[in-house]
Amino acid sequence: MNIKSRLTIMSFLQFFVWGAWLITIGTYCINGKGWSFPEFGAIFSTLALSSLIMPAITGIIADRWMNAERLYGLLHILYGVVLFMVPGVNDPGVLYYYILAAMLCYMPTISLSNSIAYNILKSNKYDVVKVFPPIRVWGTIGFIAAMWVTNLSGSKDNGNQFYIAAVMAIALGVYSFTLPKCPPQRSISSDASLIEQLGLNAFKLFANYKMALFFIFSMFLGAALQLTNMYGDAYLDSFREIEQYADSIVVKYSTIIMSISQISETVFILTIPFFLKRFGIKNVMLFSLVAWVLRFGLFAYGDPAGGLWMIVLSCIVYGMAFDFFNISGSLFVETTTDPSIRSSAQGLFMMMTNGIGAYLGTIVSSWAIGKYFILADGKTDWHGAWLAFAVYALIIAVLFAVLFRHKHEPEKIGEVKH
């Protein structure tokens, strides 16, 4: 088997072992176990906490002391072992620590998988820019495939989803030990300060008004990024409580319908170069914010019958909402920061969106739903909750349009400061 095929398998499994439960853990905790929204919110917040803690630490280990493919394999095996124990946990407070342990193992493997692929492709004289994207797209396909397996196997509201992920994670861990060696690059100077090693020197960018504003808006948008991943499947599955919708395809195949969002991602990512050249970075980011308003608003008014088109359209819009800000935001950082702190600045962007922002969004949204959107009969007012999220996204979009200034220079799109 050639190198590209082996890396394609790695990419597929990398996201399969996450997709098997990420979208359906809300259905498992809220609909299956009957736990409260704040209890579930605390569990889901472990994704953001681990994103803050682990990638930098494992990056240092892989850079200085241990082969990346071995560290990657070890983390996936540990991740799989922890997931095997999850179905036996019946207390949300205890599950918090199990999912935290699983996420501490899994989250750093996302960046490690990229590093391994880059290292192996470069060692084999491949053009990384040309060859890597077709490999990486199989990660999204793996995520979608896992969602389908979980749904079609009847596992979306029970512990089997974690067994599916665990088996494949351990298989991926073992498989990674067969990959070509990726020894430490020792790219970090031995006399570098801890601040530099952890990439925290990029925080000096907050002294620049424009960059500070960008990172603050990144945090506020980050608070919205995981909301439909948290609640989307649980919301669609909850239509089973309404007699006329109990046997609808939305209820039976909620996870498959949610997978339209990931399919949309693969399509919209191909349109980004056109939109960036035509409209500029600021407007593309603004399009993303408006798309989030539509994403939440369409969910608020959708239903499995006459409103099915709204649910499907919401999933399609997700591709623009998610991709446009993440990629254009990353490009903004790449083209406006000094090369000496560029990697750290990219890390800061991810920290503000997937770390701090996602954590705040998880905790605050679960608290808000539990306090304000639980009806007298104990059911969830999903219409009100999604509308509240839509209003939040709209406020952020208006403030971003007014406050953030960035001149569009089409000829400079794609240029990077040297």
C-alpha positions as CSV (number, residue, x, y, z in Angstrom):
1,M,0.0,0.0,0.0
2,N,1.4,3.4,-1.0
3,I,2.0,6.3,1.4
4,K,-1.0,8.3,0.3
5,S,-3.3,5.4,0.8
6,R,-1.9,4.7,4.3
7,L,-2.3,8.4,5.3
8,T,-5.9,8.4,3.9
9,I,-6.8,5.5,6.2
10,M,-5.3,7.4,9.1
11,S,-7.3,10.5,8.2
12,F,-10.5,8.5,7.8
13,L,-10.2,6.8,11.2
14,Q,-9.0,10.0,13.0
15,F,-12.4,11.6,12.6
16,F,-14.4,8.4,12.5
17,V,-13.5,7.8,16.2
18,W,-14.9,11.2,17.1
19,G,-17.9,11.4,14.8
20,A,-19.3,8.1,16.3
21,W,-20.4,10.0,19.4
22,L,-19.7,13.8,19.2
23,I,-23.1,14.7,17.5
24,T,-25.1,12.1,19.5
25,I,-23.7,12.5,23.1
26,G,-26.4,15.1,23.6
27,T,-29.1,12.6,22.7
28,Y,-27.4,10.1,24.9
29,C,-27.2,12.4,28.0
30,I,-30.4,14.5,27.6
31,N,-32.9,12.1,25.9
32,G,-31.4,8.7,26.9
33,K,-30.2,9.4,30.4
34,G,-32.6,12.2,31.3
35,W,-29.8,14.4,32.7
36,S,-30.2,18.2,32.9
37,F,-28.7,20.7,30.5
38,P,-26.2,22.1,32.9
39,E,-25.0,18.5,33.7
40,F,-24.6,17.8,30.0
41,G,-23.0,21.2,29.4
42,A,-20.3,20.5,31.9
43,I,-19.6,17.1,30.2
44,F,-19.4,18.7,26.8
45,S,-17.2,21.6,28.0
46,T,-14.3,19.0,28.4
47,L,-13.7,19.4,24.7
48,A,-12.8,23.0,25.1
49,L,-10.8,22.5,28.3
50,S,-8.7,19.8,26.6
51,S,-8.2,22.1,23.6
52,L,-6.7,24.7,25.9
53,I,-4.4,22.3,27.8
54,M,-3.1,19.4,25.6
55,P,-2.1,20.4,22.0
56,A,0.8,22.6,23.1
57,I,2.0,20.0,25.6
58,T,2.0,17.1,23.2
59,G,3.5,19.4,20.5
60,I,6.5,20.0,22.8
61,I,6.8,16.2,23.5
62,A,6.7,15.4,19.8
63,D,9.1,18.2,18.9
64,R,11.7,17.2,21.5
65,W,11.4,13.7,23.0
66,M,9.1,11.2,21.2
67,N,8.3,10.0,17.7
68,A,5.1,11.7,16.7
69,E,3.5,8.5,15.3
70,R,4.2,6.7,18.5
71,L,2.8,9.4,20.7
72,Y,-0.2,9.6,18.4
73,G,-0.8,5.8,18.6
74,L,-0.4,5.8,22.4
75,L,-3.0,8.6,22.8
76,H,-5.5,6.8,20.6
77,I,-5.2,3.6,22.5
78,L,-5.7,5.4,25.8
79,Y,-8.6,7.2,24.3
80,G,-10.2,4.0,23.2
81,V,-9.7,2.3,26.6
82,V,-11.4,5.2,28.4
83,L,-14.4,5.2,25.9
84,F,-14.9,1.4,26.6
85,M,-15.7,2.4,30.2
86,V,-18.1,5.2,29.4
87,P,-21.3,3.1,29.0
88,G,-21.0,1.8,32.5
89,V,-21.1,5.3,34.0
90,N,-24.5,6.3,35.3
91,D,-23.6,9.5,37.1
92,P,-23.1,12.8,35.1
93,G,-20.6,14.0,37.6
94,V,-18.5,10.9,37.1
95,L,-18.9,10.9,33.4
96,Y,-17.5,14.4,33.3
97,Y,-14.1,13.0,34.3
98,Y,-14.2,10.1,31.9
99,I,-15.0,12.3,28.9
100,L,-12.3,14.8,30.1
101,A,-9.8,12.0,30.2
102,A,-10.9,10.8,26.7
103,M,-10.7,14.4,25.3
104,L,-7.2,15.0,26.9
105,C,-6.1,12.0,24.8
106,Y,-8.0,12.8,21.7
107,M,-7.9,16.5,21.1
108,P,-4.1,16.7,20.6
109,T,-4.2,13.9,18.0
110,I,-6.0,16.3,15.5
111,S,-2.9,18.5,15.2
112,L,-0.6,15.5,15.5
113,S,-2.3,13.7,12.6
114,N,-1.6,16.8,10.4
115,S,2.1,16.9,11.6
116,I,2.5,13.2,10.8
117,A,1.0,13.6,7.4
118,Y,3.1,16.6,6.5
119,N,6.3,14.9,7.8
120,I,5.7,11.7,5.9
121,L,4.7,13.4,2.7
122,K,7.7,15.7,2.7
123,S,10.1,12.8,3.5
124,N,8.7,11.1,0.4
125,K,9.1,14.2,-1.8
126,Y,5.4,14.9,-2.3
127,D,4.0,18.4,-2.9
128,V,2.1,18.8,0.4
129,V,-0.1,21.7,-0.8
130,K,-1.3,19.5,-3.7
131,V,-1.5,16.1,-2.0
132,F,-2.6,16.8,1.6
133,P,-6.1,18.3,0.9
134,P,-7.5,15.1,-0.9
135,I,-6.1,13.1,2.0
136,R,-7.7,15.4,4.7
137,V,-11.1,15.4,3.0
138,W,-11.3,11.7,3.9
139,G,-11.3,12.8,7.6
140,T,-14.6,14.5,7.0
141,I,-15.9,11.4,5.1
142,G,-14.9,9.3,8.1
143,F,-16.8,11.6,10.5
144,I,-19.9,11.3,8.3
145,A,-19.5,7.5,8.0
146,A,-19.3,7.2,11.8
147,M,-22.5,9.3,12.2
148,W,-24.3,7.0,9.8
149,V,-23.1,3.9,11.5
150,T,-24.2,5.2,14.9
151,N,-27.6,6.1,13.6
152,L,-28.3,2.9,11.5
153,S,-27.1,0.6,14.3
154,G,-29.6,2.2,16.7
155,S,-26.9,3.6,18.9
156,K,-27.6,7.3,19.0
157,D,-29.2,7.3,22.4
158,N,-27.3,4.5,24.1
159,G,-23.7,3.5,25.1
160,N,-23.0,1.5,21.9
161,Q,-21.8,4.7,20.2
162,F,-18.8,4.8,22.6
163,Y,-18.0,1.1,21.9
164,I,-18.0,1.8,18.2
165,A,-15.6,4.7,18.7
166,A,-13.4,2.7,21.2
167,V,-12.9,-0.3,18.9
168,M,-11.8,1.9,16.0
169,A,-9.7,4.2,18.2
170,I,-7.6,1.2,19.4
171,A,-7.4,-0.1,15.9
172,L,-6.1,3.3,14.8
173,G,-3.6,3.4,17.6
174,V,-2.2,0.0,16.7
175,Y,-2.2,1.0,13.0
176,S,-0.2,4.2,13.7
177,F,2.8,2.2,14.9
178,T,3.1,0.8,11.4
179,L,3.5,4.3,9.8
180,P,6.9,5.6,8.8
181,K,8.9,7.1,11.6
182,C,8.4,10.8,12.5
183,P,11.3,11.5,14.9
184,P,11.5,14.6,17.0
185,Q,12.4,17.7,15.0
186,R,13.7,19.6,18.0
187,S,12.4,22.8,16.4
188,I,12.1,24.4,19.8
189,S,15.3,25.9,21.2
190,S,16.4,24.3,24.4
191,D,16.9,27.7,26.0
192,A,13.4,29.0,24.9
193,S,11.3,30.2,27.8
194,L,8.2,28.3,28.9
195,I,6.1,31.2,27.5
196,E,7.7,30.7,24.0
197,Q,7.4,26.9,24.2
198,L,3.7,27.0,24.9
199,G,3.1,29.6,22.2
200,L,1.9,32.3,24.7
201,N,4.1,35.0,23.3
202,A,1.4,35.7,20.7
203,F,-0.6,37.4,23.5
204,K,1.3,40.6,22.8
205,L,-0.9,40.9,19.7
206,F,-3.7,42.1,22.1
207,A,-1.7,45.4,22.3
208,N,-2.8,46.0,18.7
209,Y,-6.5,47.3,18.6
210,K,-7.4,45.6,15.3
211,M,-5.9,42.2,16.3
212,A,-7.4,42.5,19.8
213,L,-10.8,43.1,18.3
214,F,-10.4,40.2,15.9
215,F,-9.5,37.8,18.8
216,I,-12.4,39.0,20.9
217,F,-14.9,38.4,18.1
218,S,-13.3,35.0,17.5
219,M,-14.0,34.2,21.1
220,F,-17.7,35.3,20.9
221,L,-18.2,33.4,17.7
222,G,-16.4,30.4,19.2
223,A,-19.2,30.3,21.8
224,A,-21.6,29.5,18.9
225,L,-19.5,27.0,17.0
226,Q,-20.4,23.9,19.0
227,L,-24.0,24.7,19.8
228,T,-25.6,22.6,17.0
229,N,-23.1,19.8,17.6
230,M,-24.2,19.8,21.3
231,Y,-27.9,20.0,20.8
232,G,-28.8,19.4,17.2
233,D,-29.3,15.6,17.3
234,A,-31.1,15.8,20.7
235,Y,-33.4,18.5,19.2
236,L,-34.3,16.4,16.1
237,D,-34.7,13.3,18.2
238,S,-37.1,15.2,20.6
239,F,-39.7,15.4,17.9
240,R,-40.6,11.7,18.9
241,E,-42.5,13.3,21.8
242,I,-45.0,14.8,19.4
243,E,-47.3,12.1,18.1
244,Q,-47.6,13.3,14.6
245,Y,-43.8,13.3,14.2
246,A,-42.9,10.2,16.2
247,D,-42.3,8.0,13.1
248,S,-40.9,10.7,10.8
249,I,-37.6,10.4,9.0
250,V,-36.2,13.2,11.1
251,V,-36.7,11.2,14.3
252,K,-35.5,7.9,12.8
253,Y,-32.5,9.3,11.0
254,S,-31.7,12.4,12.9
255,T,-28.0,11.8,12.9
256,I,-27.9,11.1,9.2
257,I,-29.8,14.4,8.6
258,M,-27.2,16.2,10.8
259,S,-24.5,14.7,8.7
260,I,-25.7,17.0,5.8
261,S,-23.8,19.7,7.8
262,Q,-20.5,17.8,7.4
263,I,-21.2,17.1,3.7
264,S,-21.9,20.8,3.3
265,E,-18.5,21.6,4.8
266,T,-16.7,19.7,2.0
267,V,-18.6,21.7,-0.6
268,F,-18.3,25.2,0.8
269,I,-14.6,24.8,1.5
270,L,-14.0,24.6,-2.2
271,T,-15.8,28.0,-2.7
272,I,-13.6,29.9,-0.3
273,P,-10.9,31.1,-2.8
274,F,-13.7,32.7,-5.0
275,F,-15.4,34.4,-2.1
276,L,-12.1,35.7,-0.6
277,K,-11.0,37.2,-3.9
278,R,-14.4,38.6,-4.7
279,F,-15.5,40.0,-1.3
280,G,-12.5,40.1,1.0
281,I,-11.6,38.6,4.4
282,K,-13.9,40.8,6.4
283,N,-17.0,40.2,4.3
284,V,-16.4,36.4,4.2
285,M,-16.2,36.4,8.0
286,L,-19.4,38.5,8.0
287,F,-21.1,36.0,5.7
288,S,-20.2,33.3,8.3
289,L,-21.8,35.3,11.1
290,V,-25.0,35.8,9.0
291,A,-25.0,32.1,8.2
292,W,-25.0,31.3,11.9
293,V,-28.1,33.4,12.3
294,L,-29.7,31.4,9.6
295,R,-28.4,28.1,11.0
296,F,-30.1,28.8,14.4
297,G,-33.2,30.6,13.0
298,L,-34.1,27.8,10.6
299,F,-33.8,25.2,13.4
300,A,-36.1,27.3,15.5
301,Y,-38.9,27.2,12.9
302,G,-38.3,23.8,11.3
303,D,-40.3,20.6,11.9
304,P,-40.3,17.1,10.4
305,A,-43.3,17.9,8.1
306,G,-43.8,21.2,6.3
307,G,-40.7,22.6,7.9
308,L,-38.4,19.8,6.9
309,W,-36.9,22.1,4.2
310,M,-35.8,24.5,7.0
311,I,-34.0,21.8,8.9
312,V,-32.2,20.6,5.7
313,L,-31.4,24.1,4.7
314,S,-30.0,24.8,8.2
315,C,-27.6,21.9,7.8
316,I,-26.6,23.1,4.3
317,V,-25.9,26.6,5.6
318,Y,-23.7,25.1,8.4
319,G,-20.9,24.6,5.8
320,M,-20.7,28.3,5.1
321,A,-21.1,29.2,8.8
322,F,-18.3,26.9,10.0
323,D,-15.8,27.0,7.2
324,F,-15.9,30.7,6.2
325,F,-14.9,32.1,9.6
326,N,-12.4,29.4,10.5
327,I,-10.5,29.5,7.2
328,S,-10.8,33.2,6.5
329,G,-9.9,34.0,10.1
330,S,-6.8,31.7,9.9
331,L,-5.8,33.5,6.7
332,F,-6.2,36.9,8.4
333,V,-3.8,35.8,11.1
334,E,-1.4,34.4,8.5
335,T,-1.3,37.6,6.5
336,T,-1.2,40.2,9.2
337,T,1.2,38.8,11.8
338,D,5.0,38.7,12.0
339,P,6.6,35.4,10.9
340,S,8.4,35.1,14.3
341,I,5.1,34.6,16.1
342,R,2.8,33.3,13.3
343,S,2.5,29.8,14.6
344,S,1.8,31.1,18.1
345,A,-0.8,33.5,16.6
346,Q,-2.6,30.7,14.9
347,G,-2.6,28.8,18.2
348,L,-4.0,31.8,19.9
349,F,-6.8,32.0,17.2
350,M,-7.7,28.4,17.9
351,M,-7.5,28.9,21.7
352,M,-9.9,31.9,21.5
353,T,-12.4,30.0,19.2
354,N,-12.2,26.3,20.2
355,G,-10.9,26.8,23.7
356,I,-12.1,29.9,25.6
357,G,-15.0,30.7,23.3
358,A,-16.3,27.1,23.0
359,Y,-16.0,26.6,26.8
360,L,-18.0,29.7,27.6
361,G,-20.6,28.9,24.9
362,T,-21.0,25.4,26.3
363,I,-21.4,26.4,29.9
364,V,-23.6,29.5,29.4
365,S,-25.9,27.9,26.8
366,S,-26.6,24.8,28.9
367,W,-27.2,27.0,32.0
368,A,-29.5,29.3,30.0
369,I,-31.6,26.4,28.5
370,G,-31.9,24.8,31.9
371,K,-33.1,28.0,33.5
372,Y,-35.2,29.7,30.8
373,F,-36.2,27.1,28.2
374,I,-37.6,24.2,30.2
375,L,-41.4,24.2,30.0
376,A,-43.8,23.4,32.9
377,D,-44.2,19.8,31.7
378,G,-40.4,19.3,31.8
379,K,-40.0,19.4,28.0
380,T,-37.5,21.7,26.3
381,D,-38.6,24.9,24.5
382,W,-36.3,24.3,21.6
383,H,-38.0,27.0,19.5
384,G,-37.1,29.6,22.1
385,A,-33.6,28.3,22.6
386,W,-32.7,28.4,18.9
387,L,-34.2,31.9,18.6
388,A,-32.1,33.1,21.5
389,F,-29.0,31.7,19.8
390,A,-30.0,33.3,16.5
391,V,-30.4,36.7,18.2
392,Y,-27.0,36.3,19.8
393,A,-25.3,35.6,16.4
394,L,-27.2,38.5,14.9
395,I,-25.8,40.9,17.6
396,I,-22.3,39.6,17.0
397,A,-22.7,40.1,13.2
398,V,-23.9,43.7,13.6
399,L,-21.1,44.6,16.0
400,F,-18.5,43.0,13.8
401,A,-19.7,44.8,10.7
402,V,-19.6,48.2,12.5
403,L,-16.5,47.8,14.6
404,F,-14.0,45.7,12.6
405,R,-12.2,47.5,9.9
406,H,-10.2,45.7,7.2
407,K,-9.5,46.9,3.7
408,H,-10.1,44.5,0.9
409,E,-7.1,44.3,-1.4
410,P,-7.9,41.4,-3.9
411,E,-4.3,41.4,-5.3
412,K,-3.0,40.6,-1.8
413,I,-5.3,37.7,-1.0
414,G,-3.1,34.7,-0.4
415,E,0.1,36.8,0.2
416,V,1.9,36.2,3.4
417,K,4.1,38.7,5.2
418,H,7.8,37.7,5.2
